[in-house]
C-alpha cells in the first residue's frame, strides 16, 4: 500500500499495478497512486495501455482515430476575484485595472467585439472566464454592477451570453467558478455547457497556510464537488479537471481522479476532464515551485484515462507543453485539445501562446489521428438533445452541428434570436389522461428515454445503500424500557421530544406502536375534535412534459412521446369551471417542468382560472415549479411569488419535498432542487402571506431517522412563521411511496413502498412531533385506499384531503385506489369508524 505520508510507492507496487492495468482490471486508489509514479519503460507501457482504452472508446463513439478541439474566443469578463490562489496571474485588483485605464468589467460592447471578431474567424465557442464573485470582496465591482443594473456578476454574464447568442451565434461556455444549484439552473438556458475545474480534492492544500489554495474560499474541494454534482442533477454538460503539480501527493492526485469518476458514473454529465500541468509564473507565491515534469504529466494523463475509462473525453491544453511534446500526450490517452483560439490569448496562461491550427493538425496527424472541430458541447450531448440542451439554445447548437454532433466544417456562426418560448399555451398531445395498465398495475406510458434519462442505475444503487434501511429494516427492535421512557416523554411534551425518543417511537411495533397511535389519536381529539374534514377540489395536471428525470416519477414524458400532453389555457379554465359547477371550491394545479413553457406560463394559468371562476381558490405550483418560473422570468423567488399572488394564487402546495435530506433527495430525484431551496421558497411564501401545505414522501430509499429529521425541519419552519405572524403550513400530508411503475423501483433500487407499520408510525408521529404547530394531519386515500385511510384516521390523522376528480401523478405511478371520490364516498370513510365528516375550505375555514 502506498503510504500517504511518504507517498513513495515501491517498484513492486508499480509493477503489480501495471500488470493489472494491462489486463484491463479495475484499479483502486492505491494502485492508481502507484502508477502515477511510473517512469521510463514502465511509463511507456502504462501510456500504451491508456491509449488502447482511448482508441476503443473512440471506435465505440463512431469516430475512430479522431482527436477534437473547440475553436473559441476567450472573453475575460472580469479579472477581479475574491480568492487568493498562490499560482494565479489571471486575477488583478481594481487598482491594477484602473492604472491601465480599464473598468472592473468588460463592457457589453467590448464583449461583443471580441465575439464578432471570433465569429468572423470561424470560432464557435465564447469562453466566458472570470474570477469568483468579485463583488463580495471588491466594492468597485459592486459599484460597477449597481451602475449597470445587475444584481450580481452572474446576472451580467447571463445577459451577455444572450447577446452573444443573438448577435454572433457563438455558443457560450461559462466558467465563472463556484455556482449554486439555482445559479446553474438559471444559466443553463443561455449556456449549452459550463465548467469549473475541481483541481484537487486535497483539503490539506486548502486548509494549510502557505499551500496553493489557502485563503481561497471557492477552492474548498467539498464546495467544488458539490458544484459538479449539482451540474449532474441539472443535466448540464460539464467540463472539469485536475491541476497537477500544485503540491498534492500522489494519493491526493489519485483521490481527485476517483472523485471525478464517481460523479461521471453517477450523473453522466462530465463531458470532458482536463488534465492540466502546473507551470510556475513570475510574481506569484509559487514562482519558485518547479514546473510539472513531462514524465509525471504523462503518468497523470494515462492514469486518468484508465480510471475514467473509454467513454471519457480526456483533454490536455496543447499550449502548456512544447509542441513536440504533444505527441507524448496523445500517446498517453488524450483525445481532445480543448479550446484553441486564433484570436485571443490564453488569459490564464498568457505566457504560453496557442499553437497554430496548422501545426496542431500536423502533429496530430503524425500520431495517426484526424483533427476535427467540435462545439463547446461534446457530440454525445448534441445528439441526445434534451435533457442536456435547453430548448432555448438547442437551435443555436443545431445550426452549427453535423449529424454526428461535431462542428460543421468551415461554418461561420451567425446570430439567432434567443427568447423564452412564446405563442402562449396550446393543447398538445393526449388529454384524456387514461393510460393502459398491465396485469401488475404498471402503466404503458413510459417516457421514450426511460432507459437513460435517470442516470447510471449501478451508481444510484450504490448511493442508495447508505441512505436506506436501518439495522436490517426500517423498524429496528425497540427495547421495552426505551419504549416506555420515550412514550412517557411524548405524553409529557409531545412537540418537545428528543431526536432519540422520536426515533424510538417512529420505529415502534406491537404494543408500543398501538400506544403511540393511541396517544396520537388522543392529541388529535384534543386539538381538532372528532370531525373528519375534506375539501371539494379538482387536480389539474396541466402538462406531463418534464425534463428533470426524477427517479420515482412515472408521470413525466418527453414532448415527443405519444403520451405527452399540455393543456391550453382554455382547457384549464374549462376544467376549473366544470369543477366549480360540481361544487368544488379549489383547484390544485401542478405540472411537469416543461422547458418550452412560456415565461409567463404560471401567471397565465392562475389568471385563466380566476377570470373564468373568480371565487375559485387556486392552490398551485410546487417549489420546483417556482424555481422554474424564476429561471424563466428572471424574477427573484419573492418577486415571482408576489406576482403569482397578484394573479390570484391563493396558496402553494408543499410538494417536491420528498425527504428534506439531500443525500436521499439526490438518489430519489436526480435533478430536483436542494432541500435548502425548498425551505427558502416555502419560507418566502409564508413571509409574503401565502400559506402552504407540507408533505413528506416516504418508504423508498429512506429510513426512520430521515422521517424524524424531515419533521424537525417542518417544525423549525412553522415556529419561524408563527413567531413572525406570517402565513404558515395549513396541514401536513404524509405521502406513501407508490412503487408499482416508479423507475427507481423497477431498477431494483427502492423498496416497494412503506409497510402498514410504517404508515401508522409516520401518521402518528407526525401528530405527536408537530403538536402545537400544525393542527391538521391529512391522510391520502389515493395512496392508502379506504381501509388504510380509516386506520390512519385512528392514528392521529383528521383530514381526507380533496375529492380530486383526477390525480394523474399517483395513478401513473400505479395507485390502485382511483383518482376521484364523491362527497358521499368520503362521508362513508368517516362513517365506517363512527366519525362525522365535514366539508372545509383550502384554509380550513
C-alpha positions in Angstrom: 0.0 0.0 0.0 1.3 3.4 -0.9 2.0 5.5 2.2 0.1 8.8 2.3 2.9 10.3 4.4 5.9 9.2 2.3 3.8 9.0 -0.9 6.6 6.9 -2.5 5.3 3.6 -4.0 7.8 0.7 -4.2 8.9 -0.7 -7.6 7.0 -3.9 -6.7 3.8 -1.9 -6.2 4.2 -0.1 -9.5 4.9 -3.4 -11.4 1.9 -5.1 -9.8 -0.5 -2.2 -10.6 0.9 -2.0 -14.1 0.2 -5.7 -14.7 -3.4 -5.2 -13.6 -3.8 -2.2 -15.8 -2.5 -4.0 -18.8 -5.0 -6.8 -18.2 -7.8 -4.3 -18.0 -8.5 -4.9 -14.3 -10.3 -2.2 -12.4 -7.8 -0.1 -10.4 -8.2 1.1 -6.8 -6.9 4.4 -5.4 -3.7 2.9 -4.1 -2.9 1.2 -7.4 -3.6 4.4 -9.2 -1.3 6.3 -6.9 1.4 3.7 -7.6 1.0 4.1 -11.3 1.3 7.9 -11.0 4.9 7.3 -10.0 5.7 5.2 -13.1 8.8 6.3 -15.2 10.9 5.0 -18.0 9.8 1.8 -19.7 7.1 1.2 -17.2 5.6 4.6 -18.0 5.7 3.7 -21.7 3.7 0.5 -21.0 1.3 2.5 -18.9 0.7 5.0 -21.7 0.2 2.3 -24.2 -2.5 0.6 -22.0 -4.2 4.0 -21.7 -4.0 4.6 -25.4 -5.7 1.3 -26.1 -8.6 2.3 -23.8 -8.9 5.7 -25.6 -8.9 4.1 -29.0 -11.6 1.6 -28.1 -13.7 4.5 -26.8 -13.3 6.4 -30.0 -14.4 3.4 -32.0 -17.4 2.9 -29.8 -18.3 6.6 -30.2 -18.2 6.3 -34.0 -15.2 8.5 -34.6 -12.2 6.2 -34.8 -8.8 7.9 -34.6 -10.3 11.3 -34.2 -9.0 14.0 -31.9 -11.1 17.1 -31.3 -10.7 20.7 -30.4 -13.0 23.7 -29.9 -12.3 26.8 -32.0 -13.0 29.6 -29.4 -12.6 33.1 -28.3 -11.5 33.8 -24.7 -13.7 36.5 -23.1 -12.2 37.7 -19.7 -15.4 39.3 -18.4 -13.6 40.4 -15.3 -10.2 39.7 -13.7 -11.4 40.6 -10.2 -11.8 37.7 -7.8 -12.5 37.1 -4.2 -9.9 34.3 -4.0 -6.2 34.4 -3.5 -4.8 31.3 -5.3 -1.0 31.2 -4.9 -0.3 30.4 -8.6 -2.6 32.7 -10.4 -1.7 35.6 -12.7 -5.2 36.0 -14.2 -6.5 37.9 -11.2 -5.9 41.5 -10.7 -7.0 44.2 -8.2 -9.3 47.2 -9.1 -6.3 49.4 -8.7 -4.3 47.5 -11.3 -7.2 47.8 -13.7 -7.5 51.5 -13.0 -3.8 52.1 -13.6 -4.2 50.6 -17.1 -7.4 52.6 -17.8 -9.7 49.6 -17.6 -13.1 49.3 -15.9 -13.6 46.4 -13.4 -15.6 44.5 -16.1 -15.5 44.3 -19.9 -18.4 46.4 -21.2 -21.1 44.8 -23.4 -19.5 46.5 -26.5 -16.1 45.0 -25.6 -17.5 41.6 -25.1 -19.5 41.7 -28.4 -16.5 43.0 -30.3 -14.4 40.0 -29.2 -17.2 37.6 -30.1 -17.8 39.2 -33.5 -14.1 39.0 -34.4 -14.1 35.4 -33.3 -17.2 34.5 -35.4 -15.6 36.1 -38.4 -12.5 33.9 -38.0 -14.5 30.7 -37.7 -14.7 30.4 -33.9 -17.7 28.6 -32.5 -17.3 28.9 -28.7 -17.3 32.0 -26.5 -15.5 31.1 -23.3 -16.6 33.4 -20.5 -13.9 33.3 -17.9 -13.9 35.4 -14.8 -13.0 35.5 -11.1 -15.2 34.1 -8.4 -17.8 36.5 -7.1 -15.7 39.7 -7.1 -18.5 41.8 -5.8 -18.2 40.0 -2.4 -14.6 41.3 -2.0 -14.3 44.4 -4.0 -16.5 47.5 -3.5 -15.5 48.7 -7.0 -17.1 45.5 -8.5 -20.3 46.0 -6.6 -20.5 49.7 -7.6 -20.0 48.9 -11.3 -22.7 46.2 -11.2 -25.1 48.6 -9.5 -24.4 51.3 -12.0 -25.1 48.9 -14.9 -28.3 47.5 -13.2 -27.2 44.0 -12.4 -27.7 42.2 -9.1 -24.5 40.1 -9.5 -21.7 39.2 -11.7 -23.5 36.0 -12.8 -26.6 38.1 -13.8 -24.3 40.2 -16.0 -22.7 37.0 -17.5 -26.2 35.7 -18.3 -27.2 38.9 -20.1 -24.0 38.9 -22.1 -24.4 35.3 -23.0 -27.8 36.1 -24.5 -26.4 39.0 -26.5 -23.5 36.8 -27.8 -26.1 34.1 -28.9 -28.3 36.6 -30.6 -25.7 38.9 -32.2 -22.9 36.5 -33.2 -24.2 32.9 -33.0 -21.2 31.8 -30.9 -22.1 29.3 -28.2 -21.3 30.5 -24.7 -19.4 28.3 -22.3 -19.4 29.9 -18.9 -16.6 29.2 -16.5 -17.3 31.6 -13.5 -16.1 29.4 -10.7 -18.3 28.1 -7.9 -22.0 28.4 -8.6 -25.1 27.4 -6.7 -27.7 25.0 -8.0 -30.1 27.9 -8.6 -27.4 29.9 -10.5 -26.6 27.0 -12.8 -30.3 26.4 -13.4 -30.6 30.0 -14.4 -27.5 29.8 -16.7 -28.5 26.6 -18.4 -30.9 28.3 -20.9 -28.1 30.6 -22.2 -25.0 28.4 -22.0 -25.0 24.9 -23.6 -22.2 23.8 -21.4 -20.4 25.1 -18.3 -17.3 24.3 -16.4 -15.3 24.5 -13.2 -12.0 22.8 -12.5 -12.0 20.6 -9.5 -8.2 20.9 -9.4 -7.7 18.7 -6.4 -9.7 17.1 -3.6 -6.8 17.8 -1.1 -8.1 19.6 2.0 -4.5 19.9 3.1 -3.8 22.3 0.3 -6.9 24.3 1.2 -6.5 24.4 5.0 -2.8 24.7 5.4 -1.2 28.2 5.5 1.2 28.6 2.6 -0.3 25.9 0.4 -1.8 26.6 -3.0 -5.4 27.1 -2.1 -5.1 28.6 1.4 -7.2 31.7 1.8 -9.4 31.0 -1.3 -12.9 30.2 -0.1 -14.0 28.9 -3.5 -11.3 26.3 -3.7 -12.8 24.2 -0.9 -12.9 20.8 -2.6 -16.2 19.9 -1.0 -17.7 23.0 -2.4 -16.4 22.3 -5.9 -17.5 18.7 -5.8 -21.0 19.9 -4.9 -20.9 22.1 -8.0 -20.1 19.1 -10.1 -22.9 17.0 -8.5 -25.4 19.8 -8.9 -24.5 20.1 -12.6 -25.2 16.4 -12.9 -28.5 16.8 -11.2 -29.4 19.6 -13.6 -28.3 17.6 -16.7 -25.7 20.2 -17.7 -22.8 19.0 -20.0 -19.9 20.0 -17.7 -16.2 20.5 -18.1 -13.9 19.9 -15.2 -10.5 18.5 -14.4 -7.4 18.3 -12.2 -4.5 20.7 -11.9 -1.3 18.5 -11.5 1.7 19.6 -9.6 0.5 22.2 -7.1 1.8 20.4 -4.1 -0.6 17.5 -3.9 0.7 14.0 -3.0 0.3 11.1 -5.4 -2.5 9.7 -3.2 -4.3 13.0 -3.2 -3.9 13.2 -7.0 -5.4 9.7 -7.3 -8.2 10.6 -5.0 -9.1 13.5 -7.2 -9.3 11.3 -10.3 -11.5 8.8 -8.5 -13.8 11.6 -7.3 -14.3 12.7 -10.9 -15.1 9.1 -11.9 -17.7 8.8 -9.1 -19.6 11.9 -10.4 -19.2 10.9 -14.0 -20.7 7.5 -13.3 -23.5 8.8 -11.1 -24.7 11.5 -13.5 -23.2 11.1 -16.9 -22.7 14.9 -17.1 -18.9 15.3 -17.1 -18.3 15.9 -20.8 -14.6 16.2 -20.6 -11.8 16.0 -18.0 -8.9 18.4 -18.4 -5.6 17.1 -17.1 -3.6 20.4 -16.7 0.0 20.6 -15.8 1.2 23.3 -13.3 3.6 25.9 -14.7 5.2 28.4 -12.3 4.6 32.1 -13.1 6.6 35.1 -12.0 5.2 37.4 -9.4 3.2 34.7 -7.7 3.6 33.0 -4.3 4.5 29.7 -6.1 7.0 31.3 -8.6 9.8 29.2 -7.1 7.9 25.9 -7.4 9.1 23.7 -10.3 7.0 23.1 -13.4 5.5 19.6 -13.6 7.8 17.3 -15.5 6.7 15.7 -18.7 7.0 12.1 -17.3 4.9 12.9 -14.3 2.4 14.7 -16.6 2.2 11.7 -19.0 1.5 9.4 -16.0 -1.3 11.6 -14.7 -3.0 11.6 -18.1 -2.6 7.8 -18.5 -4.0 7.0 -15.1 -6.9 9.4 -15.6 -7.7 7.6 -18.8 -7.5 4.2 -17.2 -9.6 5.2 -14.2 -12.3 7.1 -16.2 -12.5 4.6 -19.0 -13.1 4.6 -22.7 -16.2 6.8 -22.7 -14.4 9.7 -21.1 -13.0 12.6 -23.1 -9.6 13.4 -21.7 -8.2 16.8 -22.6 -4.7 18.4 -22.3 -4.0 22.0 -23.2 -1.6 22.0 -26.2 -0.1 25.4 -25.3 1.2 24.3 -21.9 3.9 22.0 -23.3 6.2 22.4 -26.2 4.5 21.4 -29.5 6.8 18.4 -30.0 5.7 17.1 -26.5 2.1 17.0 -27.7 2.9 13.6 -29.2 3.7 12.3 -25.7 0.3 13.5 -24.5 -1.5 11.8 -27.4 0.4 8.6 -26.7 -0.8 8.7 -23.1 -4.5 8.7 -23.9 -5.6 12.3 -24.7 -8.4 12.6 -27.3 -9.2 16.3 -27.1 -7.1 19.5 -27.2 -9.7 21.7 -25.7 -10.3 25.3 -26.8 -7.8 26.8 -29.2 -8.2 30.4 -30.3 -6.9 32.0 -33.5 -7.8 35.4 -32.0 -7.4 35.7 -28.2 -4.6 34.7 -25.9 -4.9 32.2 -23.0 -5.6 34.9 -20.4 -4.9 32.4 -17.6 -1.5 31.4 -19.1 -0.7 34.4 -21.2 3.0 33.4 -21.4 2.0 30.3 -23.4 0.6 31.2 -26.8 -1.7 28.8 -28.6 -0.1 26.7 -31.3 -1.4 27.4 -34.8 -4.1 25.1 -36.0 -2.0 24.0 -38.9 0.9 22.9 -36.7 -1.6 21.2 -34.2 -3.3 19.4 -37.1 0.1 18.3 -38.4 1.4 16.9 -35.1 -2.0 15.2 -34.5 -1.8 13.6 -38.0 1.8 12.4 -37.4 0.4 10.4 -34.4 -2.2 8.8 -36.7 -5.2 10.9 -35.8 -7.5 13.3 -37.7 -8.2 16.6 -36.0 -11.8 17.8 -36.1 -13.5 20.8 -34.7 -16.3 20.3 -32.2 -18.7 22.6 -30.4 -18.5 23.6 -26.8 -20.9 20.8 -26.1 -19.4 17.4 -26.9 -21.0 15.3 -29.6 -22.8 12.8 -27.3 -24.8 15.5 -25.7 -25.5 17.3 -29.0 -27.0 14.1 -30.4 -29.1 13.4 -27.3 -30.6 16.9 -27.1 -33.0 17.1 -24.1 -32.4 16.9 -21.2 -28.9 18.0 -21.8 -29.7 21.0 -24.0 -32.3 23.6 -23.0 -34.7 24.2 -25.9 -33.8 27.9 -25.9 -30.2 27.1 -27.0 -30.8 23.8 -28.9 -31.5 25.7 -32.1 -28.2 27.6 -31.8 -26.3 24.3 -31.3 -28.1 22.6 -34.2 -27.2 25.4 -36.5 -23.5 24.6 -36.1 -23.6 20.8 -35.7 -23.3 17.9 -38.1 -25.4 14.7 -37.7 -22.6 13.1 -35.7 -22.6 16.0 -33.2 -19.3 17.6 -34.3 -18.9 21.0 -35.8 -19.9 21.6 -39.5 -16.7 22.1 -41.4 -15.8 25.7 -42.3 -19.1 27.0 -40.9 -19.3 30.7 -39.8 -21.8 31.3 -37.0 -24.5 33.9 -37.3 -26.7 35.3 -34.6 -30.0 33.7 -33.9 -32.9 35.0 -31.7 -32.9 33.8 -28.1 -36.2 34.0 -26.4 -38.5 32.3 -24.0 -41.0 30.0 -25.8 -43.8 32.2 -26.9 -47.2 31.8 -28.5 -49.0 31.0 -25.3 -50.5 27.7 -24.4 -51.8 25.3 -26.9 -53.3 21.9 -26.4 -50.7 19.3 -27.2 -51.0 15.5 -27.3 -53.3 13.3 -25.4 -55.6 14.9 -22.9 -57.8 12.1 -21.9 -55.2 11.1 -19.3 -56.1 7.4 -19.3 -53.1 5.1 -19.9 -53.2 1.4 -20.3 -52.3 -0.6 -17.2 -50.8 -4.1 -17.3 -51.7 -7.0 -15.0 -49.3 -5.9 -12.4 -50.5 -2.3 -12.4 -47.7 -0.9 -14.5 -48.7 1.8 -16.9 -47.6 1.6 -20.5 -46.9 5.3 -21.0 -43.3 5.5 -20.0 -41.2 8.3 -21.5 -39.2 7.4 -24.6 -35.8 8.0 -22.9 -36.7 5.7 -19.9 -33.5 3.7 -20.3 -31.0 6.5 -19.9 -32.7 9.7 -18.5 -32.3 8.6 -14.9 -28.5 8.1 -14.9 -26.3 5.1 -14.1 -28.5 2.8 -12.0 -25.5 1.0 -10.6 -24.1 4.2 -9.2 -27.6 5.1 -7.9 -27.9 1.7 -6.3 -24.6 2.2 -4.5 -25.6 5.6 -3.2 -28.9 4.2 -2.0 -27.3 1.6 0.2 -26.1 4.3 2.6 -29.4 6.0 2.9 -32.0 3.3 3.2 -32.7 0.6 5.8 -31.5 0.9 9.4 -30.3 -2.2 11.2 -31.8 -4.7 8.8 -35.1 -3.0 8.2 -37.0 0.3 8.5 -38.1 -0.6 12.0 -35.4 -2.0 14.3 -36.4 -3.7 17.5 -37.1 -1.3 20.4 -36.3 -2.4 24.0 -39.3 -2.3 26.4 -37.5 0.1 28.7 -36.5 2.5 25.9 -40.1 2.4 24.5 -41.7 3.2 27.9 -39.3 6.1 28.5 -39.9 7.6 25.1 -43.7 7.2 25.4 -43.7 8.8 28.8 -41.7 11.7 27.3 -44.2 12.1 24.5 -47.1 12.1 26.9 -45.4 14.9 28.9 -44.3 17.1 26.0 -45.3 15.8 22.5 -43.7 18.5 20.5 -40.6 18.6 22.6 -39.4 15.1 22.2 -35.6 14.5 21.8 -34.5 13.0 18.5 -33.6 9.7 20.1 -37.0 9.4 21.8 -38.7 10.4 18.5 -36.7 7.7 16.7 -37.6 5.1 19.3 -41.3 5.8 18.8 -41.0 6.1 15.0 -39.6 2.6 14.9 -42.2 1.2 17.4 -44.1 -2.0 16.7 -46.5 -4.3 18.5 -47.9 -2.9 21.8 -45.7 0.1 21.7 -47.0 1.1 18.2 -50.5 0.7 19.5 -49.7 3.0 22.4 -48.1 5.6 20.1 -51.1 5.6 17.7 -53.4 5.9 20.8 -51.5 8.9 22.0 -51.7 10.5 18.6 -55.4 9.9 18.4 -55.9 11.5 21.8 -53.9 14.5 20.7 -56.0 14.7 17.5 -59.2 14.7 19.5 -57.9 17.4 21.9 -56.8 19.7 19.0 -59.4 19.4 16.3 -62.1 17.2 17.7 -63.7 14.2 16.0 -64.6 15.8 12.8 -63.0 14.4 9.7 -62.6 17.1 7.1 -62.3 17.3 3.3 -62.3 19.9 0.6 -64.1 19.6 -2.7 -61.4 20.2 -5.3 -60.1 19.2 -8.6 -56.5 18.4 -9.5 -55.4 19.8 -12.9 -52.1 18.4 -14.0 -51.7 20.9 -16.9 -48.7 19.2 -18.6 -46.8 15.9 -18.1 -43.8 17.1 -20.2 -40.8 17.2 -17.9 -37.0 17.1 -18.3 -36.0 16.7 -14.7 -35.9 12.9 -14.6 -36.9 12.2 -11.0 -36.3 8.6 -10.5 -39.6 7.9 -8.6 -41.8 9.6 -11.2 -43.8 7.7 -13.8 -45.7 10.8 -14.7 -43.2 12.6 -16.8 -42.9 12.4 -20.6 -40.7 13.9 -23.3 -42.5 16.4 -25.5 -42.2 14.0 -28.5 -43.7 11.0 -26.6 -47.1 9.7 -27.8 -48.5 10.1 -24.3 -47.2 13.7 -23.7 -49.8 16.3 -23.3 -50.1 20.0 -22.4 -53.5 21.7 -21.8 -54.3 25.0 -23.3 -55.3 27.9 -21.0 -58.9 27.5 -22.2 -58.9 23.8 -21.3 -57.5 24.6 -17.9 -60.2 27.2 -17.4 -62.9 24.8 -18.7 -61.9 22.2 -16.1 -61.9 24.7 -13.3 -65.4 25.9 -14.4 -66.7 22.4 -14.6 -65.3 21.7 -11.1 -67.0 24.8 -9.7 -70.3 23.8 -11.2 -69.9 20.4 -9.4 -69.3 22.1 -6.1 -65.5 22.5 -5.9 -64.0 25.4 -4.1 -60.4 24.7 -5.0 -58.3 23.7 -8.0 -54.9 22.3 -7.4 -52.6 22.9 -10.4 -49.2 21.3 -10.9 -47.3 20.1 -13.9 -44.0 18.9 -15.2 -41.0 21.1 -15.7 -41.6 21.7 -19.4 -38.7 23.5 -21.0 -41.0 25.1 -23.6 -43.5 26.7 -21.2 -43.8 30.5 -21.9 -42.1 32.7 -19.4 -45.5 34.0 -18.2 -47.0 30.5 -18.0 -47.6 30.2 -14.3 -49.2 33.6 -14.0 -51.3 32.9 -17.1 -52.6 29.7 -15.6 -53.7 31.4 -12.4 -55.3 34.3 -14.3 -57.1 31.9 -16.6 -58.8 30.2 -13.7 -59.6 33.3 -11.7 -61.0 35.1 -14.8 -63.3 32.2 -15.5 -64.2 31.4 -11.9 -63.4 34.5 -9.7 -64.2 32.8 -6.4 -62.2 29.6 -7.0 -59.3 29.2 -4.7 -56.1 28.4 -6.7 -53.7 26.1 -4.9 -50.9 25.8 -7.3 -47.2 25.2 -8.2 -44.7 23.2 -6.3 -41.4 24.8 -5.2 -39.8 23.1 -8.2 -42.2 24.9 -10.4 -41.4 28.2 -8.6 -37.7 27.6 -9.3 -38.5 27.0 -13.0 -40.6 30.2 -13.0 -37.8 32.3 -11.5 -35.4 30.9 -14.1 -37.7 31.8 -17.0 -38.8 35.2 -15.8 -35.6 36.5 -14.2 -37.6 37.4 -11.1 -36.4 36.6 -7.5 -38.3 34.0 -5.6 -40.1 36.7 -3.6 -41.0 38.8 -6.7 -42.2 35.7 -8.5 -44.4 34.7 -5.7 -45.8 38.2 -5.2 -46.6 38.3 -8.9 -48.3 34.9 -8.7 -50.3 36.1 -5.7 -51.3 39.2 -7.6 -52.5 37.0 -10.5 -54.8 35.2 -8.0 -52.7 32.5 -6.4 -54.2 31.6 -3.0 -51.8 29.0 -1.6 -48.8 26.9 -2.5 -48.6 23.1 -2.4 -45.7 21.9 -0.2 -44.9 19.1 -2.7 -41.5 18.4 -4.2 -40.3 18.0 -0.6 -40.0 14.2 -0.8 -37.4 13.8 2.1 -35.7 17.0 3.2 -32.3 15.4 3.3 -30.0 16.0 0.3 -28.4 12.5 0.3 -31.8 10.9 -0.1 -33.0 13.6 -2.5 -30.2 13.0 -5.0 -30.8 9.3 -5.0 -34.5 9.7 -5.3 -34.9 12.7 -7.6 -31.6 13.1 -9.6 -32.3 16.7 -10.6 -34.6 18.2 -8.2 -34.0 21.2 -6.1 -31.8 21.0 -2.9 -33.5 20.9 0.5 -32.4 24.4 1.4 -34.0 25.8 -1.8 -37.3 24.1 -0.9 -37.1 25.6 2.5 -36.3 29.1 1.1 -39.2 29.1 -1.3 -41.8 27.9 1.3 -40.4 30.3 3.9 -40.6 33.1 1.4 -44.2 32.2 0.6 -45.1 32.3 4.3 -43.3 35.7 4.7 -45.3 37.4 2.0 -48.6 35.9 3.2 -49.1 32.9 1.0 -49.9 29.8 3.1 -48.6 26.4 2.0 -49.2 22.7 2.8 -46.3 20.5 3.8 -45.6 16.9 2.6 -43.2 14.0 3.0 -42.9 11.1 0.6 -41.6 8.1 2.4 -40.9 4.4 2.0 -38.3 4.3 -0.8 -34.6 4.7 -0.1 -35.1 6.5 3.2 -35.3 5.3 6.8 -37.0 6.4 10.1 -34.2 8.8 11.0 -34.9 10.7 7.8 -38.6 10.9 8.8 -37.8 12.4 12.1 -35.3 14.8 10.6 -37.9 15.9 8.0 -40.5 16.6 10.6 -37.9 18.6 12.6 -37.3 20.8 9.6 -41.0 21.5 9.3 -41.2 22.2 13.0 -38.5 24.9 12.7 -40.1 26.4 9.7 -43.5 26.6 11.4 -42.0 28.0 14.6 -40.5 30.8 12.5 -43.7 31.5 10.7 -45.7 31.6 14.0 -43.1 33.9 15.6 -43.3 36.4 12.8 -47.0 36.3 12.4 -46.7 35.2 8.8 -48.7 32.7 6.8 -47.9 29.1 7.7 -48.4 25.5 7.0 -52.1 24.6 6.9 -51.5 20.9 7.1 -49.0 18.0 6.9 -49.6 15.3 4.3 -47.7 12.1 4.6 -47.4 10.5 1.1 -46.6 6.8 1.0 -44.3 6.0 -2.0 -46.3 4.2 -4.7 -43.8 1.9 -6.2 -45.5 0.0 -9.0 -44.3 1.9 -12.1 -41.7 4.1 -10.4 -38.4 3.8 -12.3 -36.4 3.7 -9.1 -38.3 0.6 -8.0 -38.2 -1.1 -11.5 -34.4 -0.6 -11.4 -34.3 -2.5 -8.1 -33.1 0.5 -6.0 -36.1 1.4 -4.0 -38.3 -0.6 -1.6 -41.8 -1.5 -2.6 -43.3 1.3 -0.6 -43.8 1.6 3.2 -45.3 -1.2 5.3 -48.5 -0.8 7.2 -46.4 -0.4 10.3 -44.5 2.4 8.6 -47.7 4.2 7.6 -49.2 4.1 11.1 -46.0 5.2 12.7 -45.4 8.1 10.3 -49.0 9.5 10.7 -48.9 9.1 14.5 -45.5 10.6 14.9 -46.4 13.5 12.7 -49.3 14.3 15.0 -47.0 14.0 18.1 -44.0 15.9 16.8 -46.0 18.6 15.1 -48.3 19.1 18.1 -48.9 22.8 18.9 -47.6 23.8 15.4 -49.5 22.1 12.6 -53.0 21.1 13.7 -54.1 19.2 10.6 -52.7 15.8 9.6 -54.0 14.6 6.2 -54.1 11.0 5.0 -54.0 10.2 1.3 -57.0 8.0 0.3 -55.5 7.9 -3.2 -52.4 6.0 -2.0 -53.9 4.1 1.0 -57.4 3.2 0.0 -60.5 3.1 2.2 -59.3 0.7 4.9 -55.8 2.2 5.1 -57.3 5.7 5.4 -59.6 4.6 8.2 -56.7 3.2 10.1 -54.7 6.4 9.7 -57.7 8.4 11.0 -57.4 6.3 14.1 -53.7 7.0 14.3 -53.7 10.8 14.5 -55.0 12.0 11.1 -58.1 14.2 10.8 -58.3 15.2 7.2 -59.1 13.3 3.9 -57.7 15.9 1.5 -59.8 16.5 -1.5 -62.2 14.8 -3.9 -59.5 15.5 -6.6 -61.6 14.5 -9.6 -58.3 13.4 -11.2 -54.9 12.6 -9.6 -52.7 11.8 -12.5 -49.4 11.5 -10.8 -50.3 8.8 -8.4 -52.4 6.9 -11.0 -49.5 6.8 -13.4 -47.2 5.5 -10.6 -49.6 2.6 -10.2 -52.0 3.6 -7.4 -54.8 1.1 -7.1 -57.3 3.4 -5.4 -58.7 5.6 -8.1 -58.4 9.2 -9.0 -61.6 10.7 -7.6 -64.1 10.3 -4.7 -67.6 11.7 -4.4 -68.6 13.5 -1.3 -70.7 10.6 -0.4 -67.7 8.2 -0.6 -65.7 10.4 1.7 -68.5 10.6 4.2 -68.7 6.8 4.1 -65.0 6.6 5.0 -65.7 8.6 8.2 -68.9 6.8 8.9 -67.1 3.5 8.9 -65.3 4.5 12.1 -68.1 6.4 13.6 -66.7 9.9 12.9 -68.6 12.9 11.4 -67.3 14.2 8.1 -67.5 17.9 7.3 -66.5 20.0 4.2 -63.9 22.7 4.7 -62.1 25.3 2.5 -58.5 25.1 1.5 -57.5 27.2 4.5 -59.6 25.0 6.9 -62.5 27.5 7.3 
